[in-house]
Amino acid sequence: MIEVKLFAGLRIGREKSYQFPTNQFSNGNEIREYLDIPKEKIAIYLINGKNRELDDDIMDGDVISIFPAVGGG
């Protein structure tokens, strides 16, 4: 299993976390597409707390955290 955690505005219309079978996805781009998150909305993508790229491989037991850009001013 892998766990996917969404933060801030990415939770709108979605759950805050998901559990998926490891073999359902091979990388973060597949997760992003499945959850219908535009690539440009993702500012930080972590695997097990480490900054990674969306095309990096996902392994059993991984925890994926996805954060949007934070606005302000």
Contacts in CASP RR format, 6 or more apart in sequence:
PFRMAT RR
TARGET T0000
AUTHOR 0000-0000-0000
METHOD contacts of the structure
MODEL  1
MIEVKLFAGLRIGREKSYQFPTNQFSNGNEIREYLDIPKEKIAIYLINGK
NRELDDDIMDGDVISIFPAVGGG
1 19 0 8 1.000
1 20 0 8 1.000
1 21 0 8 1.000
1 22 0 8 1.000
1 60 0 8 1.000
1 61 0 8 1.000
2 19 0 8 1.000
2 20 0 8 1.000
2 21 0 8 1.000
2 22 0 8 1.000
2 25 0 8 1.000
2 58 0 8 1.000
2 59 0 8 1.000
2 60 0 8 1.000
2 61 0 8 1.000
2 62 0 8 1.000
2 63 0 8 1.000
2 64 0 8 1.000
3 17 0 8 1.000
3 18 0 8 1.000
3 19 0 8 1.000
3 61 0 8 1.000
3 62 0 8 1.000
3 63 0 8 1.000
3 64 0 8 1.000
4 17 0 8 1.000
4 18 0 8 1.000
4 19 0 8 1.000
4 20 0 8 1.000
4 31 0 8 1.000
4 35 0 8 1.000
4 64 0 8 1.000
4 66 0 8 1.000
5 16 0 8 1.000
5 17 0 8 1.000
5 63 0 8 1.000
5 64 0 8 1.000
5 65 0 8 1.000
5 66 0 8 1.000
6 14 0 8 1.000
6 15 0 8 1.000
6 16 0 8 1.000
6 17 0 8 1.000
6 18 0 8 1.000
6 35 0 8 1.000
6 66 0 8 1.000
7 16 0 8 1.000
7 65 0 8 1.000
7 66 0 8 1.000
7 67 0 8 1.000
7 68 0 8 1.000
8 67 0 8 1.000
8 68 0 8 1.000
8 70 0 8 1.000
9 68 0 8 1.000
10 37 0 8 1.000
10 41 0 8 1.000
10 42 0 8 1.000
10 66 0 8 1.000
10 67 0 8 1.000
10 68 0 8 1.000
14 35 0 8 1.000
18 35 0 8 1.000
20 31 0 8 1.000
22 58 0 8 1.000
22 59 0 8 1.000
22 60 0 8 1.000
22 61 0 8 1.000
25 31 0 8 1.000
25 34 0 8 1.000
25 58 0 8 1.000
26 57 0 8 1.000
26 58 0 8 1.000
27 54 0 8 1.000
27 55 0 8 1.000
27 56 0 8 1.000
27 57 0 8 1.000
27 58 0 8 1.000
28 45 0 8 1.000
28 54 0 8 1.000
28 55 0 8 1.000
28 56 0 8 1.000
28 58 0 8 1.000
28 64 0 8 1.000
29 39 0 8 1.000
29 54 0 8 1.000
29 55 0 8 1.000
31 58 0 8 1.000
31 64 0 8 1.000
31 66 0 8 1.000
32 39 0 8 1.000
32 42 0 8 1.000
32 54 0 8 1.000
32 66 0 8 1.000
37 66 0 8 1.000
39 54 0 8 1.000
41 68 0 8 1.000
41 69 0 8 1.000
42 54 0 8 1.000
42 66 0 8 1.000
42 67 0 8 1.000
42 68 0 8 1.000
43 67 0 8 1.000
43 68 0 8 1.000
43 69 0 8 1.000
43 70 0 8 1.000
44 51 0 8 1.000
44 65 0 8 1.000
44 66 0 8 1.000
44 67 0 8 1.000
45 51 0 8 1.000
45 52 0 8 1.000
45 53 0 8 1.000
45 54 0 8 1.000
45 64 0 8 1.000
45 65 0 8 1.000
45 66 0 8 1.000
45 67 0 8 1.000
46 52 0 8 1.000
46 64 0 8 1.000
46 65 0 8 1.000
46 66 0 8 1.000
46 67 0 8 1.000
47 56 0 8 1.000
47 58 0 8 1.000
47 62 0 8 1.000
47 63 0 8 1.000
47 64 0 8 1.000
48 62 0 8 1.000
48 63 0 8 1.000
49 63 0 8 1.000
49 65 0 8 1.000
58 64 0 8 1.000
END
